[in-house]
Amino acid sequence: MKGRRALSLGLILILNLGVSPSFATQMKPNTASAFEHYIAVTEDHMSAEEGKGHFLIIDGLSPDARKRVYAELQQGKLYIQQGRAKDDGHNIPVPDGMAHDWIGIVFIPGANLVETLAFLQDADHYQEIFKPAVRQSHLVSWGENEMKLSEQFYHKTIVTVAVNTEFDAHYTFLDSNHLICRAHSTRTAEVEHVGQPDEREMAPGSEHGYLWRMNTYWHIAQQDDGVYLQVQTVALTRNVPAALEWVVMPLVKSIPRATLTTFLNTTRTTITTRKANHEPVADTSHVPPIANANIPGPKPDSANQ
C-alpha cells in the first residue's frame, strides 16, 4: 500500500508540475540534433536488416526463436519489444529529451497487403477507429506512394494532453508482397482547453514538451494466408526531472507500449471484422488506386478494397 500511495502521489506531483507555466519548456537545438541522429541510425539499421532479408525484426532471431514467434503470432499473440538505436555499439544520448522507441508485430489472418495499406491510408477515419487515442484526424493530401495527414493525439489521466501532429508518409513496394512506409512528423503543437469552445493550440514557449517529434514505420508482409504488420514508433519528449525518475519512468515506459498494443489489436480486429461482414476494409475513394501504384512484379489483387 505504501508503494502504491507513493506512486500515486508522485504522479500527481509531476503531472501538476507539468501543467504549471514554470515547467513550460522548449526543445533545444542540441536535443533536436541528437534525435535526428537517433532517427538516422535507426533508418540505416532498418535498411541494413532489409538488405539481409530481415524484413521483420523477428527474421533476425535464431531459427528456433523465429519459428516460435511466428507460430505465436498466428495464434493471435502480439510481439512487442523496446527499440534502442546504437551508434557503433553505444547508446545515443538525447540531452534534455527522451527518445521512446517501440516495435510491435501483429498477424492479420485472411488479409492482403493492398487492403491493409488501404486501411492505414484511411486517415479520415482514424478518429473513429482509434478513439480515444486519436481525437481528430484527416488526410491532408495524397500522391502516388505518398500522403500527408494530420492527427490530434489525446491522452487523459490526471491531466488532459492533446497534441496536433502532421506527418509526411512515403511508402515503397519492395515487391508485390512487401511494403515499407516511413512517416515523419513535420509539425507538433500542444492544445489547451481541449473540448471547450476556446480550444486552441498553445503559444510557442508555453508548451510542456509532451511530444516534440514522432516517426512511424510500417512493414507489411503478405504471407501465410494473411498479413504481418510491423509498426515501429519513435517519439521525442522532454526528459523527466532526475528526482522523480523512480516514480515517473514506469509510467513513461508503459504508456507507449500500451498505446502500440491497442493500435495493433484494433487494426487486426477492425480488418477481420469487416472482412467477416463482407464490408469494405477501408474507404479509398479519396486516395489513388493502389493497383496503379508502382509495384514491382505482379500486381496484388485489389478486388477486396
Phi, psi and omega per residue, in radians:
M1 nan -0.706 -3.133
K2 -1.102 -0.707 3.124
G3 -1.096 -0.756 3.124
R4 -1.120 -0.699 -3.127
R5 -1.141 -0.715 3.130
A6 -1.120 -0.718 3.126
L7 -1.095 -0.804 -3.122
S8 -1.091 -0.789 -3.131
L9 -1.143 -0.655 3.125
G10 -1.146 -0.705 3.125
L11 -1.149 -0.727 3.101
I12 -1.044 -0.731 -3.116
L13 -1.099 -0.906 -3.069
I14 -1.167 -0.655 -3.123
L15 -1.251 -0.642 3.077
N16 -1.195 -0.688 3.059
L17 -1.101 -0.632 -3.080
G18 -1.111 -0.469 -3.117
V19 -1.677 0.005 3.131
S20 -1.447 2.549 -3.099
P21 -0.987 -0.557 -3.087
S22 -1.172 -0.293 3.133
F23 -1.806 0.208 2.990
A24 -1.121 2.527 -3.075
T25 -2.607 2.532 3.079
Q26 -1.919 2.593 3.097
M27 -1.220 2.283 -3.136
K28 -1.507 2.690 -3.128
P29 -0.983 -0.691 -3.112
N30 -1.238 -0.453 3.054
T31 -1.191 -0.818 3.125
A32 -1.080 -0.732 -3.127
S33 -1.125 -0.718 -3.140
A34 -1.148 -0.679 3.123
F35 -1.193 -0.687 3.089
E36 -1.064 -0.649 3.080
H37 -1.167 -0.711 3.093
Y38 -1.022 -0.767 3.140
I39 -1.148 -0.750 -3.135
A40 -1.063 -0.747 3.124
V41 -1.154 -0.713 3.123
T42 -1.053 -0.813 -3.100
E43 -1.242 -0.598 3.063
D44 -1.118 -0.698 3.128
H45 -1.134 -0.716 3.092
M46 -1.007 -0.854 -3.100
S47 -1.092 -0.690 3.136
A48 -1.139 -0.727 -3.140
E49 -1.174 -0.689 3.106
E50 -1.099 -0.633 3.107
G51 -1.141 -0.427 3.096
K52 -1.498 -0.035 -3.071
G53 1.524 0.186 3.111
H54 -1.648 1.357 -3.084
F55 -1.184 -0.751 3.027
L56 -1.784 2.679 -3.090
I57 -1.089 -0.487 -3.116
I58 -1.282 -0.238 3.112
D59 -1.208 -0.285 3.118
G60 -1.590 0.014 3.116
L61 -1.316 2.947 3.051
S62 -1.105 2.739 -3.107
P63 -0.936 -0.766 -3.116
D64 -1.170 -0.761 -3.142
A65 -1.157 -0.707 3.133
R66 -1.089 -0.778 3.127
K67 -1.080 -0.729 -3.131
R68 -1.143 -0.783 -3.092
V69 -1.172 -0.732 3.091
Y70 -1.043 -0.715 3.121
A71 -1.123 -0.713 3.130
E72 -1.152 -0.673 3.098
L73 -1.095 -0.741 3.132
Q74 -1.187 -0.348 3.081
Q75 -1.516 -0.014 3.080
G76 1.832 0.014 3.123
K77 -1.441 2.799 3.045
L78 -1.775 2.692 2.982
Y79 -2.004 2.071 -3.117
I80 -2.337 2.351 3.056
Q81 -2.531 2.752 3.086
Q82 -1.469 2.283 3.092
G83 -1.458 2.769 3.096
R84 -2.755 1.729 3.116
A85 -1.211 2.403 3.116
K86 -2.216 2.444 3.117
D87 -1.876 1.909 -3.072
D88 0.956 0.689 3.084
G89 1.473 0.002 -3.098
H90 -1.948 2.512 3.045
N91 -1.069 2.657 -3.130
I92 -1.788 1.913 -3.142
P93 -1.256 2.530 3.061
V94 -2.129 1.655 -3.068
P95 -1.093 2.348 3.105
D96 1.071 0.385 3.116
G97 -2.690 3.050 3.105
M98 -2.374 2.291 3.043
A99 -1.685 2.182 -3.141
H100 -1.903 1.993 -2.975
D101 -2.226 1.970 -3.112
W102 -2.348 2.519 -3.115
I103 -2.267 2.342 3.118
G104 -2.455 2.646 3.136
I105 -2.295 2.422 3.039
V106 -2.296 2.561 3.035
F107 -1.821 2.262 -3.126
I108 -1.973 1.729 -3.068
P109 -1.142 2.455 3.074
G110 1.391 -0.126 -3.121
A111 -1.504 2.840 3.002
N112 -2.183 2.963 -3.052
L113 -1.061 -0.761 -3.042
V114 -1.089 -0.832 -3.098
E115 -1.268 -0.517 3.072
T116 -1.171 -0.754 3.063
L117 -1.093 -0.739 3.126
A118 -1.036 -0.699 3.110
F119 -1.090 -0.771 -3.122
L120 -1.260 -0.396 3.077
Q121 -1.349 -0.325 -2.971
D122 -1.400 1.062 -3.044
A123 -1.109 -0.439 -3.140
D124 -1.088 -0.327 -3.088
H125 -2.005 0.153 3.085
Y126 -0.971 -0.714 -3.051
Q127 -1.125 -0.430 3.088
E128 -1.477 -0.677 -3.048
I129 -1.386 -0.731 -2.996
F130 -1.881 0.328 3.093
K131 -1.162 2.624 0.034
P132 -1.515 -0.038 -3.077
A133 -1.088 -0.569 3.053
V134 -1.980 2.036 -3.057
R135 -1.645 -0.581 3.103
Q136 -2.475 2.597 3.122
S137 -2.823 2.605 2.974
H138 -2.884 2.675 3.060
L139 -1.428 2.099 -3.080
V140 -1.413 -0.849 3.138
S141 -2.824 2.874 -3.136
W142 -2.576 2.767 3.031
G143 -2.644 -3.109 -3.125
E144 -1.139 2.099 3.105
N145 1.120 0.448 3.052
E146 -2.735 2.741 3.052
M147 -2.769 2.740 3.030
K148 -2.039 2.331 -3.125
L149 -2.422 2.813 -3.136
S150 -2.257 2.350 3.109
E151 -2.371 2.579 2.937
Q152 -1.922 1.937 3.105
F153 -1.426 2.490 -3.000
Y154 -2.405 2.345 3.070
H155 -2.562 2.304 -3.120
K156 -2.262 2.123 2.971
T157 -2.217 -1.927 3.046
I158 -1.317 -0.592 3.049
V159 -2.076 2.854 3.099
T160 -1.800 2.241 3.121
V161 -2.090 2.200 3.064
A162 -2.359 2.327 -3.102
V163 -2.350 2.129 3.022
N164 -1.375 2.255 -3.062
T165 -2.373 2.331 3.094
E166 -1.994 2.475 -3.065
F167 -2.224 2.567 2.852
D168 -1.887 2.126 -3.118
A169 -2.046 2.334 3.106
H170 -2.274 2.266 -3.123
Y171 -2.169 2.601 -3.042
T172 -2.278 2.233 3.033
F173 -1.492 2.011 3.045
L174 -1.294 -0.634 3.008
D175 -2.822 -2.963 -3.049
S176 -1.222 -0.180 -3.093
N177 -2.086 0.016 -3.085
H178 -2.397 2.252 -3.123
L179 -2.379 2.503 3.061
I180 -2.156 2.369 3.044
C181 -2.212 2.324 3.065
R182 -2.076 2.074 -3.117
A183 -2.016 2.051 -3.120
H184 -1.887 2.315 3.080
S185 -1.252 2.399 3.133
T186 -1.940 -0.236 -3.129
R187 -2.816 2.401 2.987
T188 -2.344 2.549 3.108
A189 -2.663 2.176 3.092
E190 -1.246 2.642 -3.080
V191 -2.025 2.394 3.066
E192 -1.990 2.819 -3.117
H193 0.981 0.790 -3.061
V194 -1.069 2.280 3.110
G195 1.410 0.017 3.130
Q196 -1.806 2.827 -3.118
P197 -1.009 -0.505 -3.112
D198 -1.724 0.439 3.080
E199 -0.981 2.346 -3.110
R200 -2.809 2.826 3.050
E201 -1.277 2.496 3.135
M202 -1.279 2.614 3.131
A203 -1.199 2.487 3.080
P204 -0.949 2.356 -3.118
G205 1.717 -0.287 3.135
S206 -1.836 -0.010 -3.102
E207 -1.355 2.909 -3.029
H208 -1.845 -0.065 3.107
G209 1.391 0.460 3.123
Y210 -1.153 -0.579 3.098
L211 -2.714 2.011 3.131
W212 -1.770 -0.654 -3.135
R213 -2.540 2.725 3.064
M214 -2.772 2.140 3.055
N215 -2.030 2.490 3.128
T216 -2.256 2.409 -3.107
Y217 -2.196 2.194 3.097
W218 -1.908 2.326 2.932
H219 -2.088 2.103 -3.139
I220 -2.024 2.134 3.122
A221 -2.150 2.124 3.097
Q222 -1.631 1.942 3.132
Q223 -2.918 2.907 3.107
D224 0.998 0.656 3.127
D225 1.033 0.702 3.102
G226 -3.117 -2.815 -3.114
V227 -2.275 2.348 2.939
Y228 -1.701 2.150 3.116
L229 -1.958 2.040 3.061
Q230 -1.862 2.268 3.136
V231 -2.169 2.212 3.035
Q232 -2.088 2.248 3.130
T233 -2.083 2.219 3.105
V234 -2.156 2.010 -3.061
A235 -2.144 2.690 3.108
L236 -2.089 2.243 3.077
T237 -2.304 3.034 3.013
R238 -1.146 2.813 3.107
N239 -1.445 3.004 -3.131
V240 -1.759 2.323 3.083
P241 -0.919 2.358 -3.033
A242 -0.975 -0.646 -3.078
A243 -1.164 -0.319 -3.067
L244 -2.003 0.142 -3.107
E245 -1.019 -0.712 -3.068
W246 -1.122 -0.447 3.137
V247 -1.551 -0.749 -2.942
V248 -1.545 -0.574 -3.032
M249 -0.986 -0.705 3.085
P250 -1.015 -0.665 3.114
L251 -1.219 -0.731 -3.119
V252 -1.049 -0.650 -3.130
K253 -1.401 -0.552 -3.042
S254 -1.357 -0.596 -3.076
I255 -1.127 -0.864 3.121
P256 -1.061 -0.692 3.140
R257 -1.134 -0.764 -3.140
A258 -1.138 -0.679 3.131
T259 -1.127 -0.760 3.122
L260 -1.133 -0.713 3.103
T261 -1.031 -0.806 -3.140
T262 -1.102 -0.736 -3.139
F263 -1.064 -0.815 -3.105
L264 -1.150 -0.790 3.132
N265 -1.113 -0.718 -3.134
T266 -1.145 -0.724 3.122
T267 -1.062 -0.850 3.133
R268 -1.075 -0.833 -3.096
T269 -1.096 -0.752 -3.098
T270 -1.143 -0.811 -3.114
I271 -1.135 -0.827 -3.098
T272 -1.171 -0.627 3.126
T273 -1.171 -0.768 -3.138
R274 -1.130 -0.684 3.118
K275 -1.176 -0.687 3.131
A276 -1.121 -0.557 3.136
N277 -1.593 0.122 3.141
H278 1.000 0.669 3.082
E279 -1.780 2.726 3.038
P280 -1.055 2.398 3.131
V281 -1.170 -0.560 -3.135
A282 -2.739 2.747 3.043
D283 -1.527 1.905 -3.112
T284 -1.953 0.347 -3.091
S285 -1.157 -0.353 -3.060
H286 -1.848 0.165 3.120
V287 -2.186 2.803 -3.110
P288 -1.095 2.539 3.065
P289 -1.029 2.138 -3.080
I290 -1.143 -0.543 -3.126
A291 -1.069 -0.366 -3.137
N292 -1.684 0.026 -3.130
A293 -1.253 2.956 -3.096
N294 -1.417 1.434 -3.105
I295 -1.842 2.088 3.093
P296 -1.107 2.529 3.077
G297 1.330 -2.880 -3.129
P298 -1.060 2.461 3.116
K299 -1.281 2.416 3.021
P300 -1.131 2.694 3.110
D301 -1.238 2.046 -3.095
S302 -1.755 0.258 -3.067
A303 -1.169 -0.390 -3.097
N304 -1.603 0.097 3.119
Q305 -1.121 nan nan
